[in-house]
Structure formats: structure tokens, C-alpha cells
Amino acid sequence: MLVLVRLYPKGGLDSLGKLLESEKRNLYWEDIRPLYAIRQEGKKFLSIVLDVKNVDAIQKVFLKNLETMTSVRKSITIPIMSPVYFPLPEGHEKDLSRFMLFLRIEPGKYDEVYTKLLSDMKYPDGVNVTYLSYSFGDDDLILSILAKDRENALKFAENTISKIDGVLAHDTSKVVERIPLLPEDKLKTHVGRFMYSVPAGQKGAMANPEAYAKYVNEKAPMSVIIRLFSKKNLPKLWEDVEKNVPAMESKNFTAYYASQQDAKDYITVISEATNFEVLRTMVVKDLPTLVDSRKTRTIPMMSPTYFLMPKEHPRNLERFLISLRVMPGDIQTIRSKIIAYDFPDNVFLTYLTFTLGEDDILLSILSDSQKSAQEFAKKAFDKMDGIVSYDISNQLKTMRLTTTKKWKNHQGRFLSSYDKQHKKDFDSRFDWTDDFDTYAAMTGAFTHELE
């Protein structure tokens, strides 16, 4: 799997680039390989492309080791799908500059735009595409080009890219520094896995289909948050999710539950997939069929942990989601502090996860009121060292999208070690995604008693 990590420095980008250059020999671990870093003109971050075996390795290995890089104030990780490198056409111009283009695409037209850029387009003279991929960040497609100068690159973006049906917006920036983080021969081997047989825009195929097929079918199970943003009718989108998303379940993808937060213009779907490419199919082809969805955002979860309710707990509880931004290097410590926190009697932790996105940690709690939830958050996080900011929102409704058995199996795999060891002391039948009637029936009530 490939991911793009953006490192935001406390000071200047020059010093961060020099530090990375000097430390690159120490950036290799068993489950993760940094490939190269790039610095873009006008951007306040330095980007590193990583080849990882699984999502958890990013947190457990790479981001953890950022603790030694004291000049980093925050990081954002963006998964990459269907990467393709292109050979340059014969007789191309020399001494070209590299530019990065980031494209926002209309839902339902992702594949159409990707295919056009890949193999069905005449590129202008003086512009050579070297790389194309999908992105799970704020942008949908990433394009790398070589151009004679900034004027040619911007003209290409405005006169060619912006005219493609389905392209909503684009951003172009010059690459001012590219730092290889692998020896040249190993970097060449990496590029070879994703090399196209002909220059971009022409009909062709993958030059090394066996290596590419191996990449596409790599088993790297992950839990993910998929946010579906509404065009204008959130209730309609909820109905669409309720009706259609369960039918998208397959051996490689399961949607576990959906939720809607107060004052948010999206529906959240918690899912599990076997790898990034499976998610690409869902995001590019399946989810855009929902009639009121205007865009999607996918956020991988790392080390998700579920917590059971005590046997004696109030029945009328509300669910709240708390998102945290933390300082690099403090994330593991803060996780431990939250798990060990002395929660008040009317607040219950139900899950906690690291995330690859704008937020670093998400936790879900059940409480008897919004006031109780806010008081807990203020007391717990206002003075906790390492927390930059936090946000709390009420979950208006939730719905399980798969069977109780599959949900319980998923929850059981990620149950906290303490809860597993003391399961008899907890209410393992409680399922917050069910309504009251269903839960009451689970606890032994008869249907007529609920009428």
C-alpha cells in the first residue's frame, strides 16, 4: 500500500528537508519503506511517499519515530490508490521542471476522468505526465507532470485539465526539491511495479502486470471511516444509505454501521476492507450511486479499540463523538491517559481509535446528556498535555448495516484486552446501534410488553 504523509514543520521547510536528508538512513523498518520526499512551492508542508504493509504500521512505526524529529508540529496521512508511473515519450524536451496537480472530481465521474488522463487524451507539447493516482485526501486525483516552465504548467491546468468533464477544481504547484529516500536501484524497482507500457494518454497496459496484480490483491485489512456528504437533503441521503449500503457487502468489504452527527452535512459509515484498492472500488464506483451524495472522504482507522458497557448502566443514553488534534509524539501517551481516565458514573467510553486525517484520535462516549458530555470533555482534555484542540458533537442517530453476528465478531476482534479478560463483568449484549425495543428484546422482554 502507498500513502502520502505531509509533515508540517514548526520552523522553516528548509531545515526539515535537511533533517530528513541527514536522517534518511534511519528511516527503514520492517513494515514500512519511505520512497521519496518532495517540497512544493507555496506549500507549508513536506510530503513523503511511503510503501507500507498495513495501516497500523504508519502509526506504530513511522509516526512514532517522528518523536525524534522535534521540528515537526503535525502530520496528515493520505492513502493512495491505483498509482501509475509513465515513461517519457521519445524525443521529449530536456531540463524540464516538475509540477504537482491535485484535482477535485465530481462523484460518479472519478473513473471517467482517471481513464481519460491515463489512456485517452492528447497532451499538449511541452507537457509530460509522469504519475497518476487516486487519493483519499481532500483531493481525488494526483497528477505529476514535467513542463518547460510555470507558465506552461499553469496553461495546461487551465486550458486542458479544467476542461475535462467531471473536474470541479484543481491546484498546481512546482516541486522545488525531490529527495530520494531509497537507493536508486530500489527506487527503480518500486517504480517498475507501477509502470505503464506507453506514455500517458495512449492506449496501453501495465508494463509488469504480475507485480501490479500482486499489489492490487495484497491482504491488508483495515477499518475505515467513510463520510458521505449530502448535496442538499441529508434525510434523503440517510434513507439511501439505509437502503443500499448493506447490499454492497462482499467478502472484501463490510459496512458495519452508519451514524449522523449534529450540525454535520455528512453521514458516517464505519467499514472494513481488505485493502486500499477495494476501497477505491467502493468510493469510485459504488458509493457515488447514492442519489444525494456530492462527495466522499475516507479516513483509515488505526488500532481501533472497543469497550463494553458495565452491567449496571442507565438505559437512556446519548452518543457523542469527540475528535482530538494532538502534538506529534504525544499520541500514544494521550491514548493511554484516556483509557486509564477515571470516567464519571454517567459517561462511558465505547471506542477509541487513531485516524489518518485532520484529526488524530476519535473517541465515542455514551452519556446521559449533552451537558454531561461537555463537562467531561472540558475536565478531561482542557489541561491534558499534548492536546492541541478537540471538538465534541452529538450523534443524532445510528444504524447497524450488517448482521448482529458480524458486528459482534468485528467488535470482538478489537475489544480492549481488559474487557476480553473480564467479559463476564460487562453487558456484552448491549448494542448501541439498535433501538430501544430491539435491545429490550435482547434482554428478555416480550414484544407485547413493549407496546
Secondary structure, 3 states (H helix, E strand, C coil): CEEEEEEEECCCHHHHHHHHHHHHHHCCECCEEEEEEEEECCCCCEEEEEEECCHHHHHHHHHHHHHHCCCEEEEEEEEEEEEEECCCCCCCCCCCEEEEEEEEECCCCHHHHHHHHHHCCCCCCCEEEEEEEEECCCCCEEEEEEECCHHHHHHHHHHCHHHCCCEEEEEEEEEEEEEECCCHHHHHHHHHHCEECCCCCCCCCECCHHHHHHHHCCCCCEEEEEEEEECCCHHHHHHHHHHHHHHHCCCCEEEEEEEEECCCCEEEEEEEECCHHHHHHHHHHHHHHCCCEEEEEEEEEEEEEECCEECCCCCCCEEEEEEEEECCCCHHHHHHHHHHCCCCCCEEEEEEEEECCCCCEEEEEEECCHHHHHHHHHHHHCCCCCEEEEEEEEEEEEEECCCHHHHHHHHHHCECHHHHHCHHHEECCCCCCCCHHHHHHHCCCCHHHHC
